[in-house]
C-alpha cells in the first residue's frame, strides 16, 4: 500500500496527501469545469483546476483551525492529511476538559464560517458577472456547506466532537460521551446510506446517491473505530498490572557462585529472567549480560551478589499501576519488560507486551491467538492494527 506523500509543513505540522486525494481532485475539477463551460473550454477548465485547489486549501485551513487550538493546549499534532473525503488532523491526545475539547472541535467550522463571510464580502464588491465574482462566490458557498456539514452531530464529524464535549460536560464521563457521539455517528451513517440508495433508486442522479452512501459508509466505519478505541482506553485505565503480570521468572540464591548458577540454570532452563534472594528477601535482578562480561576463570570465586542489579535500579511498577502507565513506561524507557512489585516491595511478577495483549484479548474477547501473542513476545511489538502505544500516550496525564 502506497504511503502518503509529504508536501510541506505549516506551523511545524507536516502536511500529507493521500494518493486517493487525486481522485477527488480530478472529480472536483470535472465538476467545476463543466459548470463553467459558458466561459469557453480553456477558461472553464482552468477555473475548474483553480477552484479545486482553493477547495482543498479551504479544507486545509479548516483542519489547521483544529490543529492550532490543540497546539495552544499543549497537545502535539502529528500531521494534517488531505484524502478522498476531505482532510484529517492527527491530534495525538485528548483535551483535558470538556470545555477545551469543545474549543478544538468548533475551531474548524468557525474557520470555514469565517472564510464564507470573507469570500462573500469580496464577491459582493466585485462585478456580479465577472469570473472572479463567480469563483469567489462559489468558494464562499462551499465553505458554508463545509461548516454546516461538519456540524452534523455524530462522530467522526466536528459536530460529533461538539456533541461529545457536551455529553462529557453533562455526564462527567468522557468515555460515555464518546460512545454516545459514536452511536449518533453510526445512526447518521446508516441514514446516509439509506438516503443514497433511495436517490439512486428513485432518481437518475446515480453519482449523488453513490457519494452520499459512500460518505455514510465512511461515517459508520470511523464512528465504530472511535467506539472501539474508547473501549480499549477504558480497559487500559481499569486493568491493573496485577491482572496482566506473569510469574515467568526464577528465584536463585544470591550467594551461589557464578559457575554454579551457570551450570544449574543457564544450560537446563528456558527461563530468561532471574531474581536473586537471600534471607527471604529479593536482592535484585541477575543480569546475564553482566555475567558474560566477567572472565570465566573468575566464575568459581565470584557470586551472584557481584552482578545483581538492585530492585531500586531496574524498571518497576506497583501491582496497582494501570496498563496505561505500564505501556507508557515500556515505550518511554524503551524496555521489553517491567518488573511488578508487591506492596511489601517483593517481586510479584513481570509484564511484557505479550502479557498486555493477552489480558486485553481475554477481557475484550479479541481474536488474537496464542501464536500471535507468542510472536508479540518475541518481536516486542504490538500486533498490526492494535496501536496500544499510541492509545496509551493519548491518555497520558
C-alpha positions as a Markdown table, in Angstrom:
| # | Residue | x | y | z |
|---|---|---|---|---|
| 1 | Unk | 0.0 | 0.0 | 0.0 |
| 2 | Unk | 1.4 | 3.4 | -1.0 |
| 3 | Unk | 2.3 | 5.8 | 1.7 |
| 4 | Unk | 1.0 | 9.3 | 2.0 |
| 5 | Unk | 3.1 | 11.9 | 0.3 |
| 6 | Unk | 4.6 | 14.8 | 2.3 |
| 7 | Unk | 4.0 | 18.1 | 0.6 |
| 8 | Unk | 5.4 | 20.5 | 3.3 |
| 9 | Unk | 4.5 | 21.8 | 6.7 |
| 10 | Unk | 2.7 | 24.7 | 8.4 |
| 11 | Unk | 3.4 | 25.9 | 11.9 |
| 12 | Unk | 5.5 | 22.9 | 12.4 |
| 13 | Unk | 2.7 | 20.5 | 11.4 |
| 14 | Unk | 3.7 | 18.1 | 8.5 |
| 15 | Unk | 1.2 | 18.1 | 5.6 |
| 16 | Unk | 0.4 | 15.0 | 3.6 |
| 17 | Unk | -1.5 | 13.9 | 0.5 |
| 18 | Unk | -3.2 | 10.6 | 0.4 |
| 19 | Unk | -2.9 | 9.1 | -3.1 |
| 20 | Unk | -6.7 | 8.9 | -3.3 |
| 21 | Unk | -6.8 | 12.7 | -3.0 |
| 22 | Unk | -6.0 | 12.9 | -6.7 |
| 23 | Unk | -9.3 | 11.0 | -7.4 |
| 24 | Unk | -11.5 | 13.6 | -5.7 |
| 25 | Unk | -9.3 | 16.4 | -7.0 |
| 26 | Unk | -10.0 | 15.1 | -10.6 |
| 27 | Unk | -13.7 | 14.7 | -9.9 |
| 28 | Unk | -13.9 | 18.2 | -8.4 |
| 29 | Unk | -12.1 | 19.7 | -11.4 |
| 30 | Unk | -14.5 | 17.9 | -13.8 |
| 31 | Unk | -17.5 | 19.2 | -11.8 |
| 32 | Unk | -16.3 | 22.8 | -11.8 |
| 33 | Unk | -15.0 | 22.6 | -15.4 |
| 34 | Unk | -18.4 | 21.5 | -16.7 |
| 35 | Unk | -20.2 | 24.1 | -14.6 |
| 36 | Unk | -18.1 | 26.9 | -16.1 |
| 37 | Unk | -18.5 | 25.9 | -19.8 |
| 38 | Unk | -20.2 | 29.1 | -20.7 |
| 39 | Unk | -16.7 | 30.8 | -20.5 |
| 40 | Unk | -15.2 | 28.5 | -23.1 |
| 41 | Unk | -13.2 | 25.3 | -22.7 |
| 42 | Unk | -9.8 | 26.8 | -21.8 |
| 43 | Unk | -11.1 | 29.3 | -19.2 |
| 44 | Unk | -13.6 | 26.8 | -17.8 |
| 45 | Unk | -11.1 | 24.0 | -17.2 |
| 46 | Unk | -8.5 | 26.5 | -15.9 |
| 47 | Unk | -11.1 | 27.8 | -13.5 |
| 48 | Unk | -12.0 | 24.2 | -12.5 |
| 49 | Unk | -8.4 | 23.5 | -11.5 |
| 50 | Unk | -8.2 | 26.7 | -9.5 |
| 51 | Unk | -11.5 | 26.0 | -7.8 |
| 52 | Unk | -10.4 | 22.5 | -6.8 |
| 53 | Unk | -7.1 | 23.8 | -5.4 |
| 54 | Unk | -9.0 | 26.6 | -3.5 |
| 55 | Unk | -11.5 | 24.0 | -2.2 |
| 56 | Unk | -8.7 | 21.9 | -0.7 |
| 57 | Unk | -6.9 | 25.0 | 0.6 |
| 58 | Unk | -10.2 | 25.7 | 2.5 |
| 59 | Unk | -10.2 | 22.1 | 3.8 |
| 60 | Unk | -6.6 | 22.6 | 4.9 |
| 61 | Unk | -7.4 | 25.8 | 6.7 |
| 62 | Unk | -10.4 | 24.1 | 8.4 |
| 63 | Unk | -8.1 | 21.3 | 9.7 |
| 64 | Unk | -5.4 | 23.9 | 10.6 |
| 65 | Unk | -8.1 | 25.6 | 12.9 |
| 66 | Unk | -8.4 | 22.3 | 14.9 |
| 67 | Unk | -4.7 | 21.8 | 15.0 |
| 68 | Unk | -3.7 | 25.3 | 16.2 |
| 69 | Unk | -6.2 | 25.3 | 19.0 |
| 70 | Unk | -5.0 | 21.8 | 20.0 |
| 71 | Unk | -1.4 | 23.1 | 20.0 |
| 72 | Unk | -2.3 | 26.0 | 22.1 |
| 73 | Unk | -3.5 | 23.5 | 24.7 |
| 74 | Unk | -0.1 | 21.8 | 24.7 |
| 75 | Unk | -1.3 | 18.9 | 22.5 |
| 76 | Unk | 1.0 | 17.6 | 19.8 |
| 77 | Unk | -0.4 | 17.5 | 16.2 |
| 78 | Unk | 1.4 | 14.8 | 14.3 |
| 79 | Unk | 0.1 | 15.7 | 10.8 |
| 80 | Unk | -2.6 | 17.0 | 8.6 |
| 81 | Unk | -3.6 | 14.7 | 5.7 |
| 82 | Unk | -5.8 | 15.6 | 2.7 |
| 83 | Unk | -7.6 | 12.5 | 1.4 |
| 84 | Unk | -10.7 | 11.3 | -0.5 |
| 85 | Unk | -13.2 | 12.6 | 2.0 |
| 86 | Unk | -11.5 | 15.9 | 2.7 |
| 87 | Unk | -8.9 | 16.3 | 5.5 |
| 88 | Unk | -8.0 | 15.0 | 8.9 |
| 89 | Unk | -5.7 | 16.3 | 11.6 |
| 90 | Unk | -3.8 | 13.6 | 13.5 |
| 91 | Unk | -4.1 | 15.1 | 17.1 |
| 92 | Unk | -2.1 | 13.0 | 19.5 |
| 93 | Unk | -4.0 | 13.5 | 22.7 |
| 94 | Unk | -7.5 | 14.2 | 24.1 |
| 95 | Unk | -8.2 | 17.6 | 25.6 |
| 96 | Unk | -8.2 | 17.5 | 29.4 |
| 97 | Unk | -11.6 | 19.1 | 29.9 |
| 98 | Unk | -15.0 | 19.2 | 28.1 |
| 99 | Unk | -14.5 | 23.0 | 27.5 |
| 100 | Unk | -11.1 | 22.5 | 25.9 |
| 101 | Unk | -12.4 | 19.6 | 23.8 |
| 102 | Unk | -15.2 | 21.9 | 22.6 |
| 103 | Unk | -12.7 | 24.6 | 21.6 |
| 104 | Unk | -10.8 | 22.1 | 19.4 |
| 105 | Unk | -14.0 | 20.7 | 17.9 |
| 106 | Unk | -15.6 | 24.1 | 17.0 |
| 107 | Unk | -12.4 | 25.7 | 15.7 |
| 108 | Unk | -12.6 | 24.0 | 12.2 |
| 109 | Unk | -16.2 | 25.1 | 11.5 |
| 110 | Unk | -15.5 | 28.6 | 12.8 |
| 111 | Unk | -12.7 | 28.9 | 10.3 |
| 112 | Unk | -15.0 | 27.7 | 7.4 |
| 113 | Unk | -17.7 | 30.2 | 8.5 |
| 114 | Unk | -15.1 | 33.0 | 8.6 |
| 115 | Unk | -13.9 | 32.1 | 5.1 |
| 116 | Unk | -17.6 | 32.1 | 3.9 |
| 117 | Unk | -18.1 | 35.6 | 5.3 |
| 118 | Unk | -14.8 | 36.9 | 3.9 |
| 119 | Unk | -15.4 | 35.4 | 0.4 |
| 120 | Unk | -19.0 | 36.6 | 0.4 |
| 121 | Unk | -18.0 | 40.1 | 1.2 |
| 122 | Unk | -15.3 | 40.0 | -1.6 |
| 123 | Unk | -17.7 | 38.6 | -4.2 |
| 124 | Unk | -20.3 | 41.3 | -3.3 |
| 125 | Unk | -17.9 | 44.1 | -4.2 |
| 126 | Unk | -16.8 | 42.6 | -7.5 |
| 127 | Unk | -18.8 | 42.9 | -10.7 |
| 128 | Unk | -21.6 | 40.4 | -10.5 |
| 129 | Unk | -20.9 | 38.7 | -13.8 |
| 130 | Unk | -17.1 | 38.6 | -13.6 |
| 131 | Unk | -15.3 | 35.3 | -13.4 |
| 132 | Unk | -13.6 | 36.4 | -10.1 |
| 133 | Unk | -17.0 | 37.1 | -8.6 |
| 134 | Unk | -18.5 | 33.8 | -9.6 |
| 135 | Unk | -15.4 | 31.7 | -8.4 |
| 136 | Unk | -15.2 | 33.6 | -5.1 |
| 137 | Unk | -19.0 | 33.4 | -4.6 |
| 138 | Unk | -18.9 | 29.6 | -5.2 |
| 139 | Unk | -16.0 | 29.3 | -2.8 |
| 140 | Unk | -18.0 | 31.1 | -0.2 |
| 141 | Unk | -20.9 | 28.7 | -0.6 |
| 142 | Unk | -18.6 | 25.7 | -0.4 |
| 143 | Unk | -17.1 | 26.9 | 2.9 |
| 144 | Unk | -20.6 | 27.4 | 4.3 |
| 145 | Unk | -21.6 | 23.9 | 3.2 |
| 146 | Unk | -18.3 | 22.5 | 4.7 |
| 147 | Unk | -19.1 | 24.2 | 8.0 |
| 148 | Unk | -22.7 | 23.1 | 8.2 |
| 149 | Unk | -21.9 | 19.5 | 7.1 |
| 150 | Unk | -19.2 | 19.2 | 9.7 |
| 151 | Unk | -21.6 | 20.4 | 12.4 |
| 152 | Unk | -23.9 | 17.4 | 11.9 |
| 153 | Unk | -23.9 | 15.9 | 15.4 |
| 154 | Unk | -22.2 | 12.5 | 15.0 |
| 155 | Unk | -18.7 | 11.2 | 15.1 |
| 156 | Unk | -16.3 | 11.5 | 13.2 |
| 157 | Unk | -17.6 | 14.9 | 12.2 |
| 158 | Unk | -16.8 | 18.0 | 14.1 |
| 159 | Unk | -20.5 | 18.1 | 15.3 |
| 160 | Unk | -19.9 | 14.7 | 16.8 |
| 161 | Unk | -16.9 | 16.1 | 18.7 |
| 162 | Unk | -19.1 | 19.0 | 19.9 |
| 163 | Unk | -21.8 | 16.5 | 21.0 |
| 164 | Unk | -19.1 | 14.5 | 22.8 |
| 165 | Unk | -17.9 | 17.6 | 24.7 |
| 166 | Unk | -21.5 | 18.4 | 25.7 |
| 167 | Unk | -22.2 | 14.9 | 26.8 |
| 168 | Unk | -18.9 | 14.8 | 28.7 |
| 169 | Unk | -19.8 | 18.0 | 30.5 |
| 170 | Unk | -23.3 | 16.7 | 31.3 |
| 171 | Unk | -22.2 | 13.2 | 32.5 |
| 172 | Unk | -18.7 | 13.8 | 33.7 |
| 173 | Unk | -17.7 | 10.6 | 31.9 |
| 174 | Unk | -15.6 | 11.1 | 28.7 |
| 175 | Unk | -15.9 | 7.5 | 27.7 |
| 176 | Unk | -19.7 | 7.5 | 28.0 |
| 177 | Unk | -19.7 | 10.7 | 25.9 |
| 178 | Unk | -17.6 | 9.2 | 23.1 |
| 179 | Unk | -19.9 | 6.2 | 23.0 |
| 180 | Unk | -22.9 | 8.4 | 22.7 |
| 181 | Unk | -21.4 | 10.5 | 20.0 |
| 182 | Unk | -20.2 | 7.4 | 18.2 |
| 183 | Unk | -23.7 | 5.9 | 18.3 |
| 184 | Unk | -25.1 | 9.1 | 16.8 |
| 185 | Unk | -22.5 | 8.9 | 14.1 |
| 186 | Unk | -23.4 | 5.3 | 13.3 |
| 187 | Unk | -27.1 | 6.1 | 13.1 |
| 188 | Unk | -26.3 | 9.1 | 10.8 |
| 189 | Unk | -24.1 | 6.8 | 8.6 |
| 190 | Unk | -26.8 | 4.2 | 8.1 |
| 191 | Unk | -29.3 | 7.0 | 7.4 |
| 192 | Unk | -26.9 | 8.4 | 4.7 |
| 193 | Unk | -26.5 | 5.0 | 3.1 |
| 194 | Unk | -30.3 | 4.6 | 3.0 |
| 195 | Unk | -30.8 | 8.1 | 1.6 |
| 196 | Unk | -28.1 | 7.5 | -1.0 |
| 197 | Unk | -29.7 | 4.2 | -2.1 |
| 198 | Unk | -33.1 | 5.9 | -2.3 |
| 199 | Unk | -31.7 | 8.6 | -4.5 |
| 200 | Unk | -30.2 | 6.0 | -6.8 |
| 201 | Unk | -33.5 | 4.1 | -7.0 |
| 202 | Unk | -35.9 | 7.0 | -7.4 |
| 203 | Unk | -33.9 | 9.4 | -9.5 |
| 204 | Unk | -31.4 | 9.2 | -12.3 |
| 205 | Unk | -28.7 | 11.0 | -10.2 |
| 206 | Unk | -26.6 | 8.0 | -9.5 |
| 207 | Unk | -23.5 | 9.9 | -8.8 |
| 208 | Unk | -25.0 | 11.9 | -5.9 |
| 209 | Unk | -26.7 | 8.9 | -4.4 |
| 210 | Unk | -23.5 | 6.8 | -4.6 |
| 211 | Unk | -21.4 | 9.6 | -3.0 |
| 212 | Unk | -23.9 | 10.1 | -0.1 |
| 213 | Unk | -23.9 | 6.3 | 0.5 |
| 214 | Unk | -20.1 | 6.3 | 0.4 |
| 215 | Unk | -20.0 | 9.1 | 3.0 |
| 216 | Unk | -22.4 | 7.1 | 5.2 |
| 217 | Unk | -20.1 | 4.1 | 5.0 |
| 218 | Unk | -17.1 | 6.2 | 5.9 |
| 219 | Unk | -19.0 | 7.7 | 8.8 |
| 220 | Unk | -20.0 | 4.3 | 10.1 |
| 221 | Unk | -16.5 | 2.9 | 9.9 |
| 222 | Unk | -14.9 | 5.8 | 11.7 |
| 223 | Unk | -17.7 | 6.1 | 14.3 |
| 224 | Unk | -17.2 | 2.4 | 15.0 |
| 225 | Unk | -13.4 | 2.9 | 15.3 |
| 226 | Unk | -14.0 | 5.7 | 17.8 |
| 227 | Unk | -16.1 | 3.3 | 19.8 |
| 228 | Unk | -13.5 | 0.5 | 19.6 |
| 229 | Unk | -10.7 | 2.8 | 20.7 |
| 230 | Unk | -12.8 | 4.1 | 23.6 |
| 231 | Unk | -13.4 | 0.5 | 24.8 |
| 232 | Unk | -9.6 | -0.1 | 24.6 |
| 233 | Unk | -8.9 | 3.1 | 26.5 |
| 234 | Unk | -11.3 | 2.2 | 29.3 |
| 235 | Unk | -9.7 | -1.3 | 29.5 |
| 236 | Unk | -6.2 | 0.2 | 29.7 |
| 237 | Unk | -7.3 | 2.5 | 32.5 |
| 238 | Unk | -9.2 | -0.1 | 34.5 |
| 239 | Unk | -6.8 | -3.0 | 34.2 |
| 240 | Unk | -4.1 | -3.2 | 36.8 |
| 241 | Unk | -0.6 | -4.6 | 36.5 |
| 242 | Unk | -1.5 | -7.4 | 38.8 |
| 243 | Unk | -4.0 | -8.7 | 36.3 |
| 244 | Unk | -1.6 | -8.8 | 33.4 |
| 245 | Unk | 1.6 | -9.9 | 35.1 |
| 246 | Unk | 3.1 | -13.4 | 34.8 |
| 247 | Unk | 5.5 | -15.2 | 37.1 |
| 248 | Unk | 7.7 | -16.3 | 34.3 |
| 249 | Unk | 11.0 | -15.9 | 36.3 |
| 250 | Unk | 13.2 | -17.9 | 38.5 |
| 251 | Unk | 14.4 | -17.1 | 42.1 |
| 252 | Unk | 18.0 | -18.0 | 42.8 |
| 253 | Unk | 20.4 | -17.8 | 45.8 |
| 254 | Unk | 22.4 | -14.6 | 45.7 |
| 255 | Unk | 25.3 | -16.3 | 47.4 |
| 256 | Unk | 25.9 | -19.1 | 44.9 |
| 257 | Unk | 28.9 | -18.8 | 42.6 |
| 258 | Unk | 28.6 | -17.7 | 39.0 |
| 259 | Unk | 29.8 | -21.1 | 38.0 |
| 260 | Unk | 27.1 | -22.9 | 40.0 |
| 261 | Unk | 24.4 | -20.5 | 38.6 |
| 262 | Unk | 25.5 | -21.1 | 35.0 |
| 263 | Unk | 25.6 | -24.9 | 35.4 |
| 264 | Unk | 22.3 | -25.1 | 37.2 |
| 265 | Unk | 20.2 | -22.7 | 35.2 |
| 266 | Unk | 21.7 | -21.3 | 32.0 |
| 267 | Unk | 22.1 | -24.8 | 30.4 |
| 268 | Unk | 19.0 | -26.5 | 31.7 |
| 269 | Unk | 16.3 | -23.8 | 31.9 |
| 270 | Unk | 14.3 | -21.9 | 29.3 |
| 271 | Unk | 13.6 | -19.1 | 31.7 |
| 272 | Unk | 15.4 | -15.8 | 30.7 |
| 273 | Unk | 14.7 | -13.8 | 33.9 |
| 274 | Unk | 16.4 | -14.5 | 37.2 |
| 275 | Unk | 16.0 | -12.7 | 40.6 |
| 276 | Unk | 18.5 | -13.3 | 43.4 |
| 277 | Unk | 17.4 | -13.6 | 47.0 |
| 278 | Unk | 18.9 | -14.2 | 50.5 |
| 279 | Unk | 17.3 | -14.5 | 53.9 |
| 280 | Unk | 13.9 | -14.4 | 52.3 |
| 281 | Unk | 14.4 | -11.0 | 50.6 |
| 282 | Unk | 14.8 | -10.2 | 47.0 |
| 283 | Unk | 18.3 | -8.6 | 46.3 |
| 284 | Unk | 17.8 | -7.8 | 42.7 |
| 285 | Unk | 17.8 | -8.8 | 39.1 |
| 286 | Unk | 20.6 | -11.2 | 37.8 |
| 287 | Unk | 22.0 | -9.7 | 34.6 |
| 288 | Unk | 23.1 | -12.4 | 32.1 |
| 289 | Unk | 24.9 | -9.7 | 30.2 |
| 290 | Unk | 26.9 | -8.8 | 33.3 |
| 291 | Unk | 27.8 | -12.5 | 33.7 |
| 292 | Unk | 29.2 | -12.6 | 30.2 |
| 293 | Unk | 31.5 | -9.7 | 30.9 |
| 294 | Unk | 33.2 | -11.5 | 33.7 |
| 295 | Unk | 36.2 | -13.7 | 32.9 |
| 296 | Unk | 35.2 | -17.4 | 33.2 |
| 297 | Unk | 38.2 | -18.0 | 35.3 |
| 298 | Unk | 36.6 | -15.8 | 38.0 |
| 299 | Unk | 33.2 | -17.6 | 37.9 |
| 300 | Unk | 34.5 | -20.0 | 40.6 |
| 301 | Unk | 35.1 | -17.3 | 43.2 |
| 302 | Unk | 32.6 | -14.6 | 42.4 |
| 303 | Unk | 28.9 | -14.8 | 43.4 |
| 304 | Unk | 25.7 | -13.5 | 42.0 |
| 305 | Unk | 26.0 | -10.7 | 44.5 |
| 306 | Unk | 28.7 | -9.3 | 42.3 |
| 307 | Unk | 26.4 | -8.9 | 39.2 |
| 308 | Unk | 23.0 | -8.4 | 40.7 |
| 309 | Unk | 21.1 | -5.2 | 39.9 |
| 310 | Unk | 19.1 | -3.9 | 43.0 |
| 311 | Unk | 15.3 | -3.6 | 42.5 |
| 312 | Unk | 15.7 | 0.2 | 43.1 |
| 313 | Unk | 17.9 | 0.4 | 39.9 |
| 314 | Unk | 15.6 | -1.6 | 37.5 |
| 315 | Unk | 12.3 | -0.5 | 35.9 |
| 316 | Unk | 9.5 | -1.4 | 38.2 |
| 317 | Unk | 5.8 | -0.7 | 38.8 |
| 318 | Unk | 3.4 | -1.5 | 41.6 |
| 319 | Unk | 0.6 | -4.1 | 41.3 |
| 320 | Unk | -2.0 | -1.3 | 41.3 |
| 321 | Unk | -0.4 | 0.5 | 38.3 |
| 322 | Unk | -2.7 | 0.8 | 35.3 |
| 323 | Unk | -1.8 | -0.7 | 32.0 |
| 324 | Unk | -1.7 | 2.8 | 30.6 |
| 325 | Unk | 1.2 | 3.6 | 32.9 |
| 326 | Unk | 2.9 | 0.3 | 32.1 |
| 327 | Unk | 2.7 | 0.8 | 28.3 |
| 328 | Unk | 4.0 | 4.3 | 28.6 |
| 329 | Unk | 6.8 | 3.2 | 30.8 |
| 330 | Unk | 7.8 | 0.5 | 28.3 |
| 331 | Unk | 7.7 | 3.0 | 25.4 |
| 332 | Unk | 9.4 | 5.9 | 27.3 |
| 333 | Unk | 12.3 | 3.8 | 28.7 |
| 334 | Unk | 12.4 | 1.6 | 25.6 |
| 335 | Unk | 12.4 | -1.7 | 27.5 |
| 336 | Unk | 10.9 | -5.1 | 26.7 |
| 337 | Unk | 9.5 | -5.9 | 30.1 |
| 338 | Unk | 8.9 | -4.3 | 33.5 |
| 339 | Unk | 9.1 | -5.9 | 37.0 |
| 340 | Unk | 5.9 | -5.7 | 39.2 |
| 341 | Unk | 6.4 | -5.2 | 42.9 |
| 342 | Unk | 4.1 | -6.1 | 45.7 |
| 343 | Unk | 3.1 | -3.6 | 48.4 |
| 344 | Unk | 5.9 | -5.2 | 50.5 |
| 345 | Unk | 8.5 | -4.5 | 47.8 |
| 346 | Unk | 8.9 | -8.1 | 46.7 |
| 347 | Unk | 8.9 | -9.2 | 43.1 |
| 348 | Unk | 5.3 | -10.1 | 42.3 |
| 349 | Unk | 5.6 | -10.7 | 38.5 |
| 350 | Unk | 6.7 | -9.5 | 35.1 |
| 351 | Unk | 4.9 | -7.7 | 32.3 |
| 352 | Unk | 5.8 | -7.5 | 28.6 |
| 353 | Unk | 3.8 | -6.5 | 25.6 |
| 354 | Unk | 2.6 | -10.1 | 25.0 |
| 355 | Unk | 1.2 | -10.2 | 28.5 |
| 356 | Unk | -0.6 | -6.9 | 27.9 |
| 357 | Unk | -2.1 | -8.1 | 24.6 |
| 358 | Unk | -3.1 | -11.4 | 26.3 |
| 359 | Unk | -5.1 | -9.8 | 29.1 |
| 360 | Unk | -6.8 | -7.4 | 26.7 |
| 361 | Unk | -7.7 | -10.2 | 24.4 |
| 362 | Unk | -9.3 | -12.1 | 27.3 |
| 363 | Unk | -11.2 | -9.1 | 28.7 |
| 364 | Unk | -12.4 | -7.7 | 25.3 |
| 365 | Unk | -12.7 | -11.1 | 23.5 |
| 366 | Unk | -10.3 | -10.0 | 20.8 |
| 367 | Unk | -9.4 | -12.5 | 18.1 |
| 368 | Unk | -5.8 | -12.9 | 19.0 |
| 369 | Unk | -4.3 | -16.4 | 19.1 |
| 370 | Unk | -1.7 | -17.8 | 21.3 |
| 371 | Unk | 0.6 | -17.9 | 18.3 |
| 372 | Unk | 0.1 | -14.2 | 17.8 |
| 373 | Unk | 0.8 | -13.5 | 21.5 |
| 374 | Unk | 4.0 | -15.6 | 21.3 |
| 375 | Unk | 5.1 | -13.5 | 18.3 |
| 376 | Unk | 4.4 | -10.3 | 20.2 |
| 377 | Unk | 6.6 | -11.5 | 23.0 |
| 378 | Unk | 9.4 | -12.5 | 20.6 |
| 379 | Unk | 9.2 | -9.2 | 18.5 |
| 380 | Unk | 8.4 | -6.9 | 21.4 |
| 381 | Unk | 5.9 | -5.1 | 19.2 |
| 382 | Unk | 2.1 | -5.0 | 19.3 |
| 383 | Unk | 0.0 | -6.6 | 16.5 |
| 384 | Unk | -0.8 | -4.5 | 13.4 |
| 385 | Unk | -4.0 | -2.6 | 14.0 |
| 386 | Unk | -3.6 | -2.6 | 17.8 |
| 387 | Unk | -1.5 | 0.5 | 18.4 |
| 388 | Unk | -1.6 | 0.4 | 22.2 |
| 389 | Unk | 1.4 | 2.7 | 22.5 |
| 390 | Unk | -0.5 | 5.4 | 20.6 |
| 391 | Unk | -3.7 | 4.9 | 22.6 |
| 392 | Unk | -1.8 | 4.9 | 25.9 |
| 393 | Unk | 0.1 | 8.0 | 25.1 |
| 394 | Unk | -3.2 | 9.8 | 24.3 |
| 395 | Unk | -4.3 | 9.0 | 27.9 |
| 396 | Unk | -1.1 | 10.2 | 29.5 |
| 397 | Unk | -1.6 | 13.0 | 32.1 |
